[in-house]
Amino acid sequence: MTQNGTGKNQIEEAIEVAAEAHQGQYRKGTSTPYITHPYAVGLILMEAGCTETVIIAGILHDTVEDTDLTLEFIRERFGEDIANIVDGCSEDKALRWRARKTERIEALKTASPEVCTVTCADKLHNLRTIISEHDLIGDAVWDRFHGGVEDQAWYYRSVLGAIADRDATLQKRVGRAKLTTHDNGARAIPDAKNTAPQRELSDGNDARKMLAAVDVVNAQLFEQFQQAVAYLFDGGS
């Protein structure tokens, strides 16, 4: 793991920064400290085999949106790549609920795979928490959220659909190649046995560009997110 000048690794540093930034904040309608959410998102990303950069961004994903930390601070402390992912996961709280959610949903359709992967982990943990709370208090859990179950169902289904559309677009760019995903879910490559390239690649650089174009969202997290949406809003279908 990457270490900073103090000898701490960057994941530990991100946890400390997030814990301080979210101090005094709690999960909606509960006495649970908010830091449990970004910490859980980081664990989900780690368990899915994501890179250190993505894990750190997951831990920090709500700091710019919900605390006084700035994107400039994240960039200076953790670097451009992490700052870009955090920026891609942040909503504009100056907008009304439906407007800012719609803006983020549209942005996901062209977002980086890292932003979409952190988004999957974020929403997956939210849904797991709602499912657990629903088991305890039933439909009263929806009183904590904007618009109740109807608006929440629209939102989570729309996020899921936007990420699916994003990957469908990338697959179309490479000739609807059949994709296989590595264990870490970070990159997909065409299956040579089942893929007929649309054109002959002129050189190795073209081949590398084609492979770079088919980066996809972590398949494991996307599937778990999809299952959680189905369980909560579609009766497990």
Secondary structure, 3 states (H helix, E strand, C coil): CCECCCCCEHHHHHHHHHHHHCCCCECCCCCCECCHHHHHHHHHHHHCCCCHHHHHHHHHCCHHHHCCCCHHHHHHHHCHHHHHHHHHCCCCCCCCHHHHHHHHHHHHCCCCHHHHHHHHHHHHHHHHHHHHHHHHHHHHHHHHCCCHHHHHHHHHHHHHHHHHHHHHHHHHHCCCCCEEECCCCCCEEECCCCCCCCCCCCCHHHHHHHHHHCCCCCHHHHHHHHHHHHHHHCCCC
